[in-house]
Amino acid sequence: MIKKGLGFLLGVLVLINLAGAVGSFGGFGFSYVNYEDILLFGIVFIFFLAFIFMTIYKVFGNKGIAMVMAVAISGLITFALFSRGFLSGYGADNISDFAIAFGVLLVAGFIVKIAYSSLGKPGSIFVLWFLWLALFFVDPYELFSYGNVADGFAFVHSILTGIFGLFIVIVVSAIIVFKKKKSALEKLGKKIGL
């Protein structure tokens, strides 16, 4: 039910933008669909709604309470971002840069997770350091033209390749090294509910 409701909400937002996406001289412009404030508002609202719902549901264990609280809190957060101008104009460009950087970090995390499950601890640590070194030695301005690399993306790149990024890689490597694998008896106990 929740998936259908969120899909319906996103579909309505897309249809509203398609109806209003008339370019200059009456022509249809796809760029008007991508940069509409309503669509960005909806996407940010659904992101916060899903994240907050998951968190509150784990705390209370009741879907009704979690949904009401998640809708209220994510609505307040999204409206605050919208009223401050973060979802339109220059702020919207920065949010999309940070969204791209967040997506790159998620992909890197999935790659390390896959390496951990298939290659074990040494392989996952090697992959983690390889990804960080590849990011460190690659300049975003060499891959993309100056007009395509925005300030927010370059800022996130400089943070991840700096001291803070190195600290994160060291901490994650230490977590991987000291993480204990569950024994077969513990896995069996979890399956039967002990």
N, CA and C atoms as an extended XYZ file, in Angstrom:
582
Properties=species:S:1:pos:R:3:atomname:S:1:resname:S:1:resid:I:1 pbc="F F F"
N         0.818       -1.195        0.000 N   MET     1
C         0.000        0.000        0.000 CA  MET     1
C         0.864        1.263        0.000 C   MET     1
N         1.938        1.222        0.797 N   ILE     2
C         2.820        2.385        0.876 CA  ILE     2
C         3.503        2.617       -0.475 C   ILE     2
N         3.943        1.518       -1.130 N   LYS     3
C         4.596        1.659       -2.423 CA  LYS     3
C         3.644        2.241       -3.451 C   LYS     3
N         2.380        1.789       -3.433 N   LYS     4
C         1.402        2.314       -4.381 CA  LYS     4
C         1.133        3.789       -4.120 C   LYS     4
N         1.034        4.168       -2.848 N   GLY     5
C         0.782        5.571       -2.508 CA  GLY     5
C         1.919        6.483       -2.915 C   GLY     5
N         3.153        6.035       -2.642 N   LEU     6
C         4.307        6.850       -3.026 CA  LEU     6
C         4.456        6.914       -4.539 C   LEU     6
N         4.188        5.801       -5.209 N   GLY     7
C         4.234        5.800       -6.667 CA  GLY     7
C         3.175        6.716       -7.268 C   GLY     7
N         1.987        6.709       -6.672 N   PHE     8
C         0.923        7.587       -7.145 CA  PHE     8
C         1.290        9.053       -6.938 C   PHE     8
N         1.862        9.375       -5.761 N   LEU     9
C         2.260       10.745       -5.471 CA  LEU     9
C         3.329       11.224       -6.449 C   LEU     9
N         4.327       10.394       -6.692 N   LEU    10
C         5.383       10.780       -7.630 CA  LEU    10
C         4.830       10.898       -9.051 C   LEU    10
N         3.899       10.002       -9.409 N   GLY    11
C         3.281       10.081      -10.729 CA  GLY    11
C         2.492       11.364      -10.919 C   GLY    11
N         1.751       11.786       -9.890 N   VAL    12
C         0.999       13.039       -9.970 CA  VAL    12
C         1.944       14.222      -10.127 C   VAL    12
N         3.050       14.204       -9.380 N   LEU    13
C         4.012       15.295       -9.485 CA  LEU    13
C         4.633       15.358      -10.881 C   LEU    13
N         4.929       14.209      -11.469 N   VAL    14
C         5.483       14.190      -12.821 CA  VAL    14
C         4.453       14.690      -13.821 C   VAL    14
N         3.180       14.273      -13.665 N   LEU    15
C         2.140       14.722      -14.590 CA  LEU    15
C         1.907       16.234      -14.488 C   LEU    15
N         1.975       16.774      -13.269 N   ILE    16
C         1.827       18.223      -13.104 CA  ILE    16
C         2.951       18.936      -13.855 C   ILE    16
N         4.160       18.406      -13.753 N   ASN    17
C         5.284       19.035      -14.447 CA  ASN    17
C         5.192       18.860      -15.951 C   ASN    17
N         4.690       17.713      -16.416 N   LEU    18
C         4.525       17.527      -17.851 CA  LEU    18
C         3.488       18.490      -18.404 C   LEU    18
N         2.436       18.739      -17.629 N   ALA    19
C         1.410       19.669      -18.089 CA  ALA    19
C         1.953       21.094      -18.151 C   ALA    19
N         2.874       21.427      -17.268 N   GLY    20
C         3.407       22.780      -17.249 CA  GLY    20
C         4.728       22.933      -17.963 C   GLY    20
N         5.166       21.911      -18.692 N   ALA    21
C         6.483       21.951      -19.320 CA  ALA    21
C         6.400       22.454      -20.754 C   ALA    21
N         5.795       23.582      -20.914 N   VAL    22
C         5.700       24.175      -22.250 CA  VAL    22
C         6.828       25.186      -22.372 C   VAL    22
N         7.672       24.983      -23.356 N   GLY    23
C         8.820       25.856      -23.535 CA  GLY    23
C         8.441       27.134      -24.235 C   GLY    23
N         9.438       27.848      -24.693 N   SER    24
C         9.202       29.104      -25.385 CA  SER    24
C         8.517       28.847      -26.724 C   SER    24
N         7.708       29.754      -27.145 N   PHE    25
C         6.945       29.678      -28.396 CA  PHE    25
C         6.017       28.465      -28.442 C   PHE    25
N         5.568       27.991      -27.277 N   GLY    26
C         4.601       26.904      -27.229 CA  GLY    26
C         5.186       25.525      -27.409 C   GLY    26
N         6.496       25.395      -27.524 N   GLY    27
C         7.118       24.087      -27.709 CA  GLY    27
C         7.320       23.381      -26.378 C   GLY    27
N         7.410       22.075      -26.444 N   PHE    28
C         7.628       21.276      -25.242 CA  PHE    28
C         9.120       21.211      -24.956 C   PHE    28
N         9.509       21.512      -23.737 N   GLY    29
C        10.918       21.463      -23.381 CA  GLY    29
C        11.154       20.494      -22.248 C   GLY    29
N        11.956       19.453      -22.481 N   PHE    30
C        12.202       18.462      -21.441 CA  PHE    30
C        12.986       19.061      -20.282 C   PHE    30
N        13.775       20.081      -20.539 N   SER    31
C        14.537       20.703      -19.454 CA  SER    31
C        13.609       21.341      -18.430 C   SER    31
N        12.417       21.736      -18.868 N   TYR    32
C        11.466       22.306      -17.918 CA  TYR    32
C        10.924       21.240      -16.975 C   TYR    32
N        10.907       19.997      -17.406 N   VAL    33
C        10.435       18.915      -16.539 CA  VAL    33
C        11.466       18.622      -15.465 C   VAL    33
N        12.744       18.627      -15.830 N   ASN    34
C        13.793       18.260      -14.889 CA  ASN    34
C        13.978       19.283      -13.780 C   ASN    34
N        13.790       20.552      -14.072 N   TYR    35
C        14.134       21.583      -13.115 CA  TYR    35
C        12.924       22.222      -12.457 C   TYR    35
N        11.796       21.555      -12.482 N   GLU    36
C        10.622       22.098      -11.817 CA  GLU    36
C        10.772       21.947      -10.311 C   GLU    36
N        10.360       22.980       -9.599 N   ASP    37
C        10.477       22.965       -8.146 CA  ASP    37
C         9.562       21.937       -7.505 C   ASP    37
N         8.393       21.709       -8.101 N   ILE    38
C         7.441       20.767       -7.507 CA  ILE    38
C         7.994       19.348       -7.546 C   ILE    38
N         8.603       18.972       -8.664 N   LEU    39
C         9.162       17.631       -8.774 CA  LEU    39
C        10.318       17.447       -7.798 C   LEU    39
N        11.176       18.434       -7.683 N   LEU    40
C        12.286       18.343       -6.731 CA  LEU    40
C        11.762       18.297       -5.300 C   LEU    40
N        10.726       19.077       -5.021 N   PHE    41
C        10.084       19.032       -3.705 CA  PHE    41
C         9.573       17.626       -3.415 C   PHE    41
N         8.916       17.010       -4.397 N   GLY    42
C         8.376       15.667       -4.209 CA  GLY    42
C         9.448       14.621       -4.000 C   GLY    42
N        10.519       14.714       -4.762 N   ILE    43
C        11.595       13.732       -4.632 CA  ILE    43
C        12.269       13.851       -3.266 C   ILE    43
N        12.542       15.065       -2.834 N   VAL    44
C        13.163       15.267       -1.514 CA  VAL    44
C        12.209       14.815       -0.412 C   VAL    44
N        10.912       15.111       -0.559 N   PHE    45
C         9.919       14.689        0.433 CA  PHE    45
C         9.874       13.168        0.533 C   PHE    45
N         9.865       12.477       -0.604 N   ILE    46
C         9.795       11.015       -0.581 CA  ILE    46
C        11.075       10.425        0.004 C   ILE    46
N        12.221       11.032       -0.280 N   PHE    47
C        13.477       10.550        0.301 CA  PHE    47
C        13.440       10.652        1.824 C   PHE    47
N        13.075       11.835        2.340 N   PHE    48
C        12.999       11.992        3.791 CA  PHE    48
C        11.912       11.112        4.390 C   PHE    48
N        10.798       10.956        3.679 N   LEU    49
C         9.708       10.125        4.179 CA  LEU    49
C        10.170        8.681        4.349 C   LEU    49
N        10.844        8.140        3.353 N   ALA    50
C        11.304        6.753        3.439 CA  ALA    50
C        12.331        6.579        4.552 C   ALA    50
N        13.278        7.496        4.635 N   PHE    51
C        14.324        7.376        5.652 CA  PHE    51
C        13.755        7.527        7.060 C   PHE    51
N        12.899        8.518        7.255 N   ILE    52
C        12.341        8.757        8.587 CA  ILE    52
C        11.359        7.651        8.967 C   ILE    52
N        10.559        7.171        7.999 N   PHE    53
C         9.638        6.074        8.289 CA  PHE    53
C        10.387        4.830        8.740 C   PHE    53
N        11.471        4.499        8.030 N   MET    54
C        12.247        3.328        8.396 CA  MET    54
C        12.813        3.468        9.811 C   MET    54
N        13.306        4.648       10.133 N   THR    55
C        13.889        4.873       11.452 CA  THR    55
C        12.841        4.797       12.554 C   THR    55
N        11.711        5.486       12.362 N   ILE    56
C        10.677        5.507       13.391 CA  ILE    56
C        10.010        4.144       13.529 C   ILE    56
N         9.856        3.426       12.427 N   TYR    57
C         9.249        2.095       12.493 CA  TYR    57
C        10.116        1.135       13.299 C   TYR    57
N        11.450        1.272       13.176 N   LYS    58
C        12.333        0.418       13.969 CA  LYS    58
C        12.249        0.754       15.450 C   LYS    58
N        11.947        2.020       15.762 N   VAL    59
C        11.851        2.422       17.168 CA  VAL    59
C        10.523        1.985       17.774 C   VAL    59
N         9.392        2.302       17.118 N   PHE    60
C         8.079        2.051       17.689 CA  PHE    60
C         7.490        0.704       17.284 C   PHE    60
N         7.797        0.207       16.108 N   GLY    61
C         7.265       -1.063       15.658 CA  GLY    61
C         5.823       -1.008       15.180 C   GLY    61
N         5.260        0.185       15.039 N   ASN    62
C         3.878        0.355       14.591 CA  ASN    62
C         3.901        1.167       13.294 C   ASN    62
N         3.340        0.590       12.221 N   LYS    63
C         3.406        1.262       10.920 CA  LYS    63
C         2.565        2.535       10.883 C   LYS    63
N         1.433        2.536       11.564 N   GLY    64
C         0.568        3.716       11.551 CA  GLY    64
C         1.227        4.916       12.205 C   GLY    64
N         1.752        4.712       13.405 N   ILE    65
C         2.436        5.799       14.121 CA  ILE    65
C         3.647        6.269       13.325 C   ILE    65
N         4.395        5.310       12.796 N   ALA    66
C         5.596        5.661       12.049 CA  ALA    66
C         5.252        6.470       10.803 C   ALA    66
N         4.179        6.112       10.102 N   MET    67
C         3.829        6.829        8.879 CA  MET    67
C         3.357        8.247        9.183 C   MET    67
N         2.513        8.408       10.205 N   VAL    68
C         2.023        9.747       10.544 CA  VAL    68
C         3.173       10.656       10.952 C   VAL    68
N         4.057       10.138       11.801 N   MET    69
C         5.188       10.946       12.246 CA  MET    69
C         6.149       11.226       11.082 C   MET    69
N         6.362       10.239       10.212 N   ALA    70
C         7.281       10.428        9.087 CA  ALA    70
C         6.734       11.458        8.106 C   ALA    70
N         5.429       11.429        7.835 N   VAL    71
C         4.840       12.414        6.923 CA  VAL    71
C         4.977       13.817        7.515 C   VAL    71
N         4.682       13.948        8.806 N   ALA    72
C         4.763       15.264        9.435 CA  ALA    72
C         6.200       15.794        9.449 C   ALA    72
N         7.131       14.970        9.888 N   ILE    73
C         8.519       15.426       10.005 CA  ILE    73
C         9.131       15.691        8.633 C   ILE    73
N         8.912       14.771        7.679 N   SER    74
C         9.495       14.993        6.351 CA  SER    74
C         8.837       16.177        5.650 C   SER    74
N         7.549       16.403        5.915 N   GLY    75
C         6.895       17.594        5.360 CA  GLY    75
C         7.494       18.870        5.911 C   GLY    75
N         7.740       18.901        7.220 N   LEU    76
C         8.361       20.086        7.830 CA  LEU    76
C         9.774       20.326        7.288 C   LEU    76
N        10.551       19.256        7.181 N   ILE    77
C        11.926       19.399        6.682 CA  ILE    77
C        11.929       19.884        5.239 C   ILE    77
N        11.099       19.263        4.412 N   THR    78
C        11.074       19.629        2.998 CA  THR    78
C        10.549       21.043        2.793 C   THR    78
N         9.513       21.413        3.554 N   PHE    79
C         8.992       22.775        3.431 CA  PHE    79
C        10.023       23.796        3.900 C   PHE    79
N        10.789       23.454        4.950 N   ALA    80
C        11.836       24.359        5.414 CA  ALA    80
C        12.919       24.526        4.338 C   ALA    80
N        13.305       23.423        3.691 N   LEU    81
C        14.284       23.519        2.608 CA  LEU    81
C        13.735       24.347        1.447 C   LEU    81
N        12.453       24.160        1.130 N   PHE    82
C        11.836       24.886        0.020 CA  PHE    82
C        11.724       26.377        0.319 C   PHE    82
N        11.320       26.711        1.553 N   SER    83
C        11.140       28.125        1.891 CA  SER    83
C        12.466       28.864        1.992 C   SER    83
N        13.548       28.169        2.292 N   ARG    84
C        14.872       28.796        2.339 CA  ARG    84
C        15.514       28.910        0.961 C   ARG    84
N        14.898       28.320       -0.048 N   GLY    85
C        15.417       28.430       -1.406 CA  GLY    85
C        16.385       27.342       -1.804 C   GLY    85
N        16.467       26.271       -1.007 N   PHE    86
C        17.395       25.195       -1.340 CA  PHE    86
C        16.873       24.285       -2.443 C   PHE    86
N        15.593       24.378       -2.773 N   LEU    87
C        15.021       23.514       -3.806 CA  LEU    87
C        14.724       24.266       -5.091 C   LEU    87
N        15.254       25.458       -5.234 N   SER    88
C        15.060       26.205       -6.475 CA  SER    88
C        16.308       27.038       -6.742 C   SER    88
N        16.586       27.265       -8.009 N   GLY    89
C        17.716       28.106       -8.385 CA  GLY    89
C        19.050       27.476       -8.052 C   GLY    89
N        19.926       28.289       -7.468 N   TYR    90
C        21.283       27.843       -7.173 CA  TYR    90
C        21.291       26.730       -6.138 C   TYR    90
N        20.379       26.792       -5.173 N   GLY    91
C        20.308       25.746       -4.154 CA  GLY    91
C        19.970       24.393       -4.732 C   GLY    91
N        19.083       24.372       -5.736 N   ALA    92
C        18.725       23.108       -6.374 CA  ALA    92
C        19.914       22.512       -7.108 C   ALA    92
N        20.748       23.348       -7.705 N   ASP    93
C        21.947       22.840       -8.365 CA  ASP    93
C        22.894       22.202       -7.362 C   ASP    93
N        23.061       22.824       -6.193 N   ASN    94
C        23.937       22.248       -5.178 CA  ASN    94
C        23.381       20.956       -4.620 C   ASN    94
N        22.065       20.880       -4.427 N   ILE    95
C        21.476       19.645       -3.915 CA  ILE    95
C        21.706       18.508       -4.899 C   ILE    95
N        21.571       18.788       -6.197 N   SER    96
C        21.801       17.723       -7.166 CA  SER    96
C        23.269       17.291       -7.173 C   SER    96
N        24.194       18.209       -6.942 N   ASP    97
C        25.611       17.833       -6.854 CA  ASP    97
C        25.853       16.904       -5.677 C   ASP    97
N        25.276       17.247       -4.524 N   PHE    98
C        25.449       16.391       -3.355 CA  PHE    98
C        24.720       15.062       -3.526 C   PHE    98
N        23.612       15.046       -4.261 N   ALA    99
C        22.910       13.789       -4.537 CA  ALA    99
C        23.773       12.878       -5.409 C   ALA    99
N        24.452       13.466       -6.400 N   ILE   100
C        25.353       12.670       -7.241 CA  ILE   100
C        26.502       12.122       -6.397 C   ILE   100
N        27.070       12.947       -5.538 N   ALA   101
C        28.167       12.490       -4.676 CA  ALA   101
C        27.693       11.399       -3.720 C   ALA   101
N        26.473       11.539       -3.199 N   PHE   102
C        25.906       10.513       -2.315 CA  PHE   102
C        25.704        9.208       -3.077 C   PHE   102
N        25.252        9.308       -4.329 N   GLY   103
C        25.088        8.116       -5.156 CA  GLY   103
C        26.410        7.425       -5.426 C   GLY   103
N        27.457        8.203       -5.677 N   VAL   104
C        28.784        7.628       -5.896 CA  VAL   104
C        29.262        6.909       -4.630 C   VAL   104
N        29.012        7.500       -3.469 N   LEU   105
C        29.400        6.852       -2.213 CA  LEU   105
C        28.615        5.563       -1.978 C   LEU   105
N        27.320        5.562       -2.320 N   LEU   106
C        26.532        4.337       -2.186 CA  LEU   106
C        27.059        3.229       -3.086 C   LEU   106
N        27.393        3.575       -4.326 N   VAL   107
C        27.940        2.577       -5.251 CA  VAL   107
C        29.270        2.046       -4.715 C   VAL   107
N        30.115        2.926       -4.194 N   ALA   108
C        31.397        2.481       -3.627 CA  ALA   108
C        31.157        1.567       -2.425 C   ALA   108
N        30.174        1.895       -1.595 N   GLY   109
C        29.845        1.034       -0.458 CA  GLY   109
C        29.356       -0.333       -0.892 C   GLY   109
N        28.531       -0.380       -1.948 N   PHE   110
C        28.065       -1.667       -2.454 CA  PHE   110
C        29.217       -2.483       -3.041 C   PHE   110
N        30.146       -1.811       -3.700 N   ILE   111
C        31.300       -2.517       -4.257 CA  ILE   111
C        32.145       -3.132       -3.145 C   ILE   111
N        32.358       -2.378       -2.062 N   VAL   112
C        33.132       -2.900       -0.930 CA  VAL   112
C        32.371       -4.045       -0.262 C   VAL   112
N        31.050       -3.919       -0.140 N   LYS   113
C        30.238       -4.985        0.460 CA  LYS   113
C        30.300       -6.261       -0.374 C   LYS   113
N        30.221       -6.124       -1.693 N   ILE   114
C        30.324       -7.294       -2.578 CA  ILE   114
C        31.721       -7.908       -2.473 C   ILE   114
N        32.745       -7.055       -2.400 N   ALA   115
C        34.112       -7.562       -2.257 CA  ALA   115
C        34.281       -8.285       -0.924 C   ALA   115
N        33.620       -7.805        0.133 N   TYR   116
C        33.722       -8.454        1.439 CA  TYR   116
C        33.076       -9.832        1.404 C   TYR   116
N        31.925       -9.932        0.729 N   SER   117
C        31.246      -11.228        0.705 CA  SER   117
C        31.934      -12.222       -0.227 C   SER   117
N        32.603      -11.745       -1.270 N   SER   118
C        33.223      -12.686       -2.211 CA  SER   118
C        34.728      -12.860       -1.994 C   SER   118
N        35.419      -11.812       -1.578 N   LEU   119
C        36.874      -11.887       -1.434 CA  LEU   119
C        37.344      -11.933        0.014 C   LEU   119
N        36.465      -11.695        0.952 N   GLY   120
C        36.836      -11.719        2.355 CA  GLY   120
C        37.410      -10.386        2.820 C   GLY   120
N        38.001      -10.403        4.010 N   LYS   121
C        38.531       -9.172        4.606 CA  LYS   121
C        39.668       -8.554        3.799 C   LYS   121
N        40.692       -9.322        3.404 N   PRO   122
C        41.793       -8.690        2.658 CA  PRO   122
C        41.345       -8.103        1.325 C   PRO   122
N        40.478       -8.802        0.634 N   GLY   123
C        40.004       -8.308       -0.657 CA  GLY   123
C        39.179       -7.046       -0.529 C   GLY   123
N        38.327       -6.987        0.509 N   SER   124
C        37.501       -5.792        0.682 CA  SER   124
C        38.337       -4.588        1.088 C   SER   124
N        39.358       -4.812        1.900 N   ILE   125
C        40.241       -3.699        2.278 CA  ILE   125
C        41.025       -3.220        1.064 C   ILE   125
N        41.497       -4.152        0.231 N   PHE   126
C        42.206       -3.767       -0.985 CA  PHE   126
C        41.296       -2.956       -1.909 C   PHE   126
N        40.055       -3.407       -2.093 N   VAL   127
C        39.115       -2.695       -2.956 CA  VAL   127
C        38.813       -1.306       -2.395 C   VAL   127
N        38.643       -1.201       -1.064 N   LEU   128
C        38.370        0.089       -0.440 CA  LEU   128
C        39.517        1.068       -0.681 C   LEU   128
N        40.759        0.630       -0.461 N   TRP   129
C        41.906        1.501       -0.675 CA  TRP   129
C        42.099        1.820       -2.161 C   TRP   129
N        41.813        0.845       -3.032 N   PHE   130
C        41.924        1.087       -4.460 CA  PHE   130
C        40.921        2.158       -4.904 C   PHE   130
N        39.697        2.080       -4.405 N   LEU   131
C        38.691        3.082       -4.760 CA  LEU   131
C        39.100        4.470       -4.267 C   LEU   131
N        39.628        4.539       -3.041 N   TRP   132
C        40.034        5.845       -2.510 CA  TRP   132
C        41.220        6.406       -3.300 C   TRP   132
N        42.197        5.552       -3.626 N   LEU   133
C        43.343        6.027       -4.399 CA  LEU   133
C        42.935        6.445       -5.806 C   LEU   133
N        41.998        5.709       -6.409 N   ALA   134
C        41.517        6.104       -7.739 CA  ALA   134
C        40.826        7.458       -7.669 C   ALA   134
N        40.037        7.680       -6.631 N   LEU   135
C        39.375        8.967       -6.449 CA  LEU   135
C        40.395       10.068       -6.154 C   LEU   135
N        41.454        9.709       -5.409 N   PHE   136
C        42.479       10.682       -5.049 CA  PHE   136
C        43.266       11.148       -6.273 C   PHE   136
N        43.616       10.218       -7.162 N   PHE   137
C        44.449       10.577       -8.301 CA  PHE   137
C        43.668       11.081       -9.506 C   PHE   137
N        42.354       11.003       -9.469 N   VAL   138
C        41.547       11.481      -10.587 CA  VAL   138
C        41.027       12.876      -10.250 C   VAL   138
N        41.307       13.804      -11.130 N   ASP   139
C        40.804       15.161      -10.979 CA  ASP   139
C        39.486       15.270      -11.754 C   ASP   139
N        38.416       15.718      -11.099 N   PRO   140
C        37.144       15.778      -11.830 CA  PRO   140
C        37.185       16.706      -13.034 C   PRO   140
N        38.066       17.694      -13.013 N   TYR   141
C        38.168       18.612      -14.145 CA  TYR   141
C        38.867       17.983      -15.340 C   TYR   141
N        39.588       16.871      -15.121 N   GLU   142
C        40.194       16.160      -16.242 CA  GLU   142
C        39.187       15.249      -16.935 C   GLU   142
N        38.200       14.762      -16.185 N   LEU   143
C        37.189       13.886      -16.769 CA  LEU   143
C        36.065       14.671      -17.444 C   LEU   143
N        35.687       15.769      -16.842 N   PHE   144
C        34.570       16.558      -17.343 CA  PHE   144
C        35.054       17.971      -17.651 C   PHE   144
N        34.312       18.661      -18.478 N   SER   145
C        34.687       20.036      -18.789 CA  SER   145
C        34.383       20.929      -17.586 C   SER   145
N        34.958       22.116      -17.573 N   TYR   146
C        34.796       23.017      -16.445 CA  TYR   146
C        33.338       23.423      -16.241 C   TYR   146
N        32.583       23.480      -17.317 N   GLY   147
C        31.181       23.856      -17.189 CA  GLY   147
C        30.322       22.767      -16.581 C   GLY   147
N        30.764       21.502      -16.673 N   ASN   148
C        29.963       20.393      -16.166 CA  ASN   148
C        30.274       20.026      -14.729 C   ASN   148
N        31.425       20.425      -14.220 N   VAL   149
C        31.766       20.129      -12.826 CA  VAL   149
C        31.335       21.316      -11.983 C   VAL   149
N        30.322       21.111      -11.180 N   ALA   150
C        29.800       22.192      -10.357 CA  ALA   150
C        30.608       22.323       -9.068 C   ALA   150
N        30.372       23.416       -8.375 N   ASP   151
C        31.121       23.701       -7.157 CA  ASP   151
C        30.872       22.661       -6.070 C   ASP   151
N        29.630       22.238       -5.937 N   GLY   152
C        29.304       21.268       -4.893 CA  GLY   152
C        29.987       19.939       -5.107 C   GLY   152
N        30.022       19.458       -6.356 N   PHE   153
C        30.674       18.190       -6.656 CA  PHE   153
C        32.176       18.287       -6.414 C   PHE   153
N        32.800       19.383       -6.826 N   ALA   154
C        34.230       19.566       -6.584 CA  ALA   154
C        34.528       19.673       -5.092 C   ALA   154
N        33.611       20.291       -4.335 N   PHE   155
C        33.779       20.411       -2.887 CA  PHE   155
C        33.735       19.038       -2.219 C   PHE   155
N        32.761       18.216       -2.596 N   VAL   156
C        32.662       16.870       -2.025 CA  VAL   156
C        33.875       16.036       -2.420 C   VAL   156
N        34.351       16.185       -3.661 N   HIS   157
C        35.550       15.456       -4.104 CA  HIS   157
C        36.767       15.854       -3.274 C   HIS   157
N        36.904       17.138       -3.000 N   SER   158
C        38.059       17.580       -2.212 CA  SER   158
C        37.973       17.099       -0.765 C   SER   158
N        36.773       16.991       -0.220 N   ILE   159
C        36.620       16.466        1.144 CA  ILE   159
C        36.979       14.985        1.193 C   ILE   159
N        36.464       14.217        0.215 N   LEU   160
C        36.695       12.771        0.227 CA  LEU   160
C        38.145       12.406       -0.060 C   LEU   160
N        38.866       13.237       -0.788 N   THR   161
C        40.263       12.928       -1.086 CA  THR   161
C        41.220       13.601       -0.114 C   THR   161
N        40.705       14.320        0.843 N   GLY   162
C        41.550       15.000        1.818 CA  GLY   162
C        41.749       14.166        3.072 C   GLY   162
N        42.081       14.848        4.144 N   ILE   163
C        42.347       14.201        5.429 CA  ILE   163
C        41.097       13.500        5.947 C   ILE   163
N        39.938       14.122        5.776 N   PHE   164
C        38.696       13.529        6.260 CA  PHE   164
C        38.398       12.212        5.538 C   PHE   164
N        38.591       12.193        4.230 N   GLY   165
C        38.369       10.965        3.464 CA  GLY   165
C        39.344        9.874        3.849 C   GLY   165
N        40.610       10.251        4.061 N   LEU   166
C        41.612        9.280        4.502 CA  LEU   166
C        41.242        8.713        5.869 C   LEU   166
N        40.756        9.563        6.763 N   PHE   167
C        40.323        9.109        8.088 CA  PHE   167
C        39.169        8.113        7.969 C   PHE   167
N        38.211        8.398        7.085 N   ILE   168
C        37.076        7.490        6.889 CA  ILE   168
C        37.552        6.137        6.368 C   ILE   168
N        38.488        6.154        5.410 N   VAL   169
C        39.006        4.899        4.856 CA  VAL   169
C        39.736        4.098        5.931 C   VAL   169
N        40.514        4.763        6.774 N   ILE   170
C        41.235        4.066        7.849 CA  ILE   170
C        40.259        3.470        8.849 C   ILE   170
N        39.224        4.224        9.218 N   VAL   171
C        38.240        3.729       10.192 CA  VAL   171
C        37.468        2.543        9.619 C   VAL   171
N        37.042        2.638        8.371 N   VAL   172
C        36.305        1.533        7.758 CA  VAL   172
C        37.199        0.309        7.612 C   VAL   172
N        38.466        0.505        7.294 N   SER   173
C        39.409       -0.621        7.217 CA  SER   173
C        39.564       -1.290        8.571 C   SER   173
N        39.658       -0.487        9.629 N   ALA   174
C        39.768       -1.055       10.979 CA  ALA   174
C        38.495       -1.817       11.357 C   ALA   174
N        37.352       -1.294       10.979 N   ILE   175
C        36.098       -1.991       11.268 CA  ILE   175
C        36.053       -3.334       10.550 C   ILE   175
N        36.502       -3.352        9.303 N   ILE   176
C        36.509       -4.606        8.542 CA  ILE   176
C        37.479       -5.604        9.164 C   ILE   176
N        38.651       -5.140        9.595 N   VAL   177
C        39.643       -6.042       10.178 CA  VAL   177
C        39.137       -6.646       11.479 C   VAL   177
N        38.524       -5.849       12.334 N   PHE   178
C        38.119       -6.332       13.647 CA  PHE   178
C        36.699       -6.887       13.686 C   PHE   178
N        36.029       -6.925       12.551 N   LYS   179
C        34.679       -7.475       12.504 CA  LYS   179
C        34.758       -8.992       12.595 C   LYS   179
N        33.981       -9.531       13.518 N   LYS   180
C        33.968      -10.979       13.687 CA  LYS   180
C        32.905      -11.578       12.786 C   LYS   180
N        33.254      -12.665       12.163 N   LYS   181
C        32.257      -13.399       11.385 CA  LYS   181
C        31.477      -14.286       12.338 C   LYS   181
N        30.196      -14.420       12.047 N   LYS   182
C        29.369      -15.278       12.891 CA  LYS   182
C        29.693      -16.733       12.614 C   LYS   182
N        29.712      -17.490       13.689 N   SER   183
C        29.960      -18.912       13.521 CA  SER   183
C        28.706      -19.586       12.982 C   SER   183
N        28.864      -20.815       12.537 N   ALA   184
C        27.736      -21.572       11.985 CA  ALA   184
C        26.670      -21.795       13.058 C   ALA   184
N        27.084      -21.959       14.311 N   LEU   185
C        26.134      -22.165       15.406 CA  LEU   185
C        25.304      -20.905       15.656 C   LEU   185
N        25.940      -19.720       15.595 N   GLU   186
C        25.206      -18.470       15.768 CA  GLU   186
C        24.216      -18.247       14.626 C   GLU   186
N        24.609      -18.579       13.391 N   LYS   187
C        23.698      -18.445       12.255 CA  LYS   187
C        22.510      -19.384       12.398 C   LYS   187
N        22.766      -20.612       12.861 N   LEU   188
C        21.670      -21.569       13.062 CA  LEU   188
C        20.729      -21.080       14.166 C   LEU   188
N        21.298      -20.527       15.235 N   GLY   189
C        20.467      -19.990       16.316 CA  GLY   189
C        19.608      -18.844       15.849 C   GLY   189
N        20.126      -18.010       14.969 N   LYS   190
C        19.339      -16.898       14.458 CA  LYS   190
C        18.205      -17.414       13.554 C   LYS   190
N        18.480      -18.489       12.788 N   LYS   191
C        17.447      -19.024       11.904 CA  LYS   191
C        16.285      -19.619       12.695 C   LYS   191
N        16.587      -20.284       13.807 N   ILE   192
C        15.506      -20.918       14.565 CA  ILE   192
C        14.922      -19.995       15.617 C   ILE   192
N        15.462      -18.783       15.716 N   GLY   193
C        14.875      -17.764       16.584 CA  GLY   193
C        15.410      -17.723       17.997 C   GLY   193
N        16.609      -18.212       18.218 N   LEU   194
C        17.189      -18.141       19.567 CA  LEU   194
C        17.993      -16.882       19.752 C   LEU   194
